[in-house]
Amino acid sequence: MNILVTGGAGFIGRWVVKKLLEARHRVTAFDDLSNGRLLNIEEFRDNPDFSFIKGDIKDQEQLASLFESGYDLVYHLAASINVQDSIDEPRTTFDNDVVGTFNVLEECRKSKTRMLFMSTCMVYERSLDESGISEVHPVRPASPYAASKLAGEALTLSYYYAYGLPTVVVRPFNTYGPFQKSSGEGGVVAIFIQRDLEGADLNIYGDGAQTRDLLYVEDCAHFVIQAGMDDKTNGLILNAGLGRDISVNDLAALISSDPGRIKHVPHIHPQSEIPKLLCDYSKAHNLMGWEPKITLEEGIRRTREWIMTI
Ligand SMILES: NC(=O)c1ccc[n+]([C@@H]2O[C@H](COP(=O)([O-])OP(=O)(O)OC[C@H]3O[C@@H](n4cnc5c(N)ncnc54)[C@H](O)[C@@H]3O)[C@@H](O)[C@H]2O)c1
């Protein structure tokens, strides 16, 4: 297939690109490099089936000429992903995640191209339920990032209902692994490993009792690819996660080589914190047989190994 991956130079995007190339598809990565890096896609540079185009999904004209290539499938991952940035300056997130998604959908509609929209578990309402969060769980726009993803989801599904366009929404839980930035927000595993290797403190926001369901990035990429290619997913929302949650305190203890360097600091956005994130991925499992393959311990080992090489 001829496939477009927006955000293809980003952390998850580069893994989606890699797996698609391994399956012998033709892949174009489209990215404005606002958070992506050429380093992430260097490995594919000499692959004749791969091309990279630097560009912005907010630029309608550029998108229109991009789509002249006639894609069979679009994985739409490009987005502003930082919760705190979305709180500090919501317009950028709105423009990239809502307007950008609308622009991509419009091109898909005109060219009748199948499209997968990458949402997030951050859209969910708080839940302390030990059985995990399934797709029918209520949503709550706790930040402009979550609100923008919910808007993107609604637009994506509206193109399925209104135009019969084959679209699917996926909500991966917190994803980690090699190529994730170890600075900034979101990459808690990468940040903890990096700081541990540097002999620095591991700073935990709040009391650290908040839990995360951590999905290894190659499991995430397989899920995304499968959801985009399977006709049974049309018009659906699908979760993916490990199905096991761990408190940030326990995660720090698992990664740290010196418990004395684990510190608690005030939370930067307590109002948008989710106390428990545990994924129920049974819908994706029942529908397409997907399940995660990499344990947290193995994923941490692989991530540490990668960080040590850079
Ligand atoms: N990392 C996670 O834990 C996680 C979990 C669930 C969902 N997601 C979603 O997965 C997707 C990828 O996330 P990631 O963690 O790889 O982040 P990332 O920032 O590495 O990837 C996003 C990419 O989009 C690009 N981009 C941003 N705005 C753009 C624009 N206007 N035009 C073109 N490119 C643009 C960035 O440069 C970046 O390369 C995002 O949609 C994110 O919301 C991430």
The ligand as an SDF file (V2000), in Angstrom:
LIG
                    3D

 44 48  0  0  0  0  0  0  0  0999 V2000
    3.4020    9.2970   23.8270 N   0  0  0  0  0  0  0  0  0  0  0  0
    2.2870    8.8400   24.3730 C   0  0  0  0  0  0  0  0  0  0  0  0
    2.2880    8.3310   25.5040 O   0  0  0  0  0  0  0  0  0  0  0  0
    0.9670    8.9050   23.6150 C   0  0  0  0  0  0  0  0  0  0  0  0
   -0.1260    8.2070   24.1280 C   0  0  0  0  0  0  0  0  0  0  0  0
   -1.3390    8.2460   23.4420 C   0  0  0  0  0  0  0  0  0  0  0  0
   -1.4430    8.9580   22.2880 C   0  0  0  0  0  0  0  0  0  0  0  0
   -0.3760    9.6540   21.7980 N   0  0  0  0  0  0  0  0  0  0  0  0
   -0.5500   10.3720   20.5350 C   0  0  0  0  0  0  0  0  0  0  0  0
    0.3110    9.7670   19.5820 O   0  0  0  0  0  0  0  0  0  0  0  0
    0.7340   10.7190   18.6300 C   0  0  0  0  0  0  0  0  0  0  0  0
    2.2520   10.7140   18.5760 C   0  0  0  0  0  0  0  0  0  0  0  0
    2.7500   11.0820   19.8620 O   0  0  0  0  0  0  0  0  0  0  0  0
    4.2970   11.0310   20.2230 P   0  0  0  0  0  0  0  0  0  0  0  0
    4.4070   10.6810   21.6480 O   0  0  0  0  0  0  0  0  0  0  0  0
    5.0120   10.2290   19.2090 O   0  0  0  0  0  0  0  0  0  0  0  0
    4.6720   12.5590   20.1100 O   0  0  0  0  0  0  0  0  0  0  0  0
    5.6620   13.3310   19.1480 P   0  0  0  0  0  0  0  0  0  0  0  0
    5.6080   14.7700   19.5220 O   0  0  0  0  0  0  0  0  0  0  0  0
    6.9910   12.6650   19.1430 O   0  0  0  0  0  0  0  0  0  0  0  0
    4.9670   13.1170   17.7290 O   0  0  0  0  0  0  0  0  0  0  0  0
    4.0890   14.0500   17.1590 C   0  0  0  0  0  0  0  0  0  0  0  0
    4.7190   14.5440   15.8660 C   0  0  0  0  0  0  0  0  0  0  0  0
    3.8300   15.4520   15.2220 O   0  0  0  0  0  0  0  0  0  0  0  0
    4.5980   16.4870   14.6580 C   0  0  0  0  0  0  0  0  0  0  0  0
    3.7230   17.6470   14.4770 N   0  0  0  0  0  0  0  0  0  0  0  0
    3.1600   18.4300   15.4370 C   0  0  0  0  0  0  0  0  0  0  0  0
    2.4210   19.4070   14.8710 N   0  0  0  0  0  0  0  0  0  0  0  0
    2.5120   19.2300   13.5250 C   0  0  0  0  0  0  0  0  0  0  0  0
    1.9770   19.9240   12.4080 C   0  0  0  0  0  0  0  0  0  0  0  0
    1.2040   21.0180   12.5670 N   0  0  0  0  0  0  0  0  0  0  0  0
    2.2550   19.4720   11.1570 N   0  0  0  0  0  0  0  0  0  0  0  0
    3.0470   18.3770   10.9850 C   0  0  0  0  0  0  0  0  0  0  0  0
    3.5950   17.6920   12.0090 N   0  0  0  0  0  0  0  0  0  0  0  0
    3.3290   18.1080   13.2640 C   0  0  0  0  0  0  0  0  0  0  0  0
    5.7320   16.7190   15.6490 C   0  0  0  0  0  0  0  0  0  0  0  0
    6.8700   17.3510   15.0860 O   0  0  0  0  0  0  0  0  0  0  0  0
    6.0350   15.2860   16.1090 C   0  0  0  0  0  0  0  0  0  0  0  0
    7.0440   14.6940   15.3300 O   0  0  0  0  0  0  0  0  0  0  0  0
    0.1330   12.0480   19.0550 C   0  0  0  0  0  0  0  0  0  0  0  0
   -1.0610   12.2420   18.3230 O   0  0  0  0  0  0  0  0  0  0  0  0
   -0.1690   11.8470   20.5280 C   0  0  0  0  0  0  0  0  0  0  0  0
   -1.2210   12.6650   20.9530 O   0  0  0  0  0  0  0  0  0  0  0  0
    0.8340    9.6300   22.4460 C   0  0  0  0  0  0  0  0  0  0  0  0
  1  2  1  0
  2  3  2  0
  2  4  1  0
  4  5  1  0
  4 44  2  0
  5  6  2  0
  6  7  1  0
  7  8  2  0
  8  9  1  0
  8 44  1  0
  9 10  1  0
  9 42  1  0
 10 11  1  0
 11 12  1  0
 11 40  1  0
 12 13  1  0
 13 14  1  0
 14 15  2  0
 14 16  1  0
 14 17  1  0
 17 18  1  0
 18 19  2  0
 18 20  1  0
 18 21  1  0
 21 22  1  0
 22 23  1  0
 23 24  1  0
 23 38  1  0
 24 25  1  0
 25 26  1  0
 25 36  1  0
 26 27  1  0
 26 35  1  0
 27 28  2  0
 28 29  1  0
 29 30  1  0
 29 35  2  0
 30 31  1  0
 30 32  2  0
 32 33  1  0
 33 34  2  0
 34 35  1  0
 36 37  1  0
 36 38  1  0
 38 39  1  0
 40 41  1  0
 40 42  1  0
 42 43  1  0
M  CHG  2   8   1  16  -1
M  END
$$$$
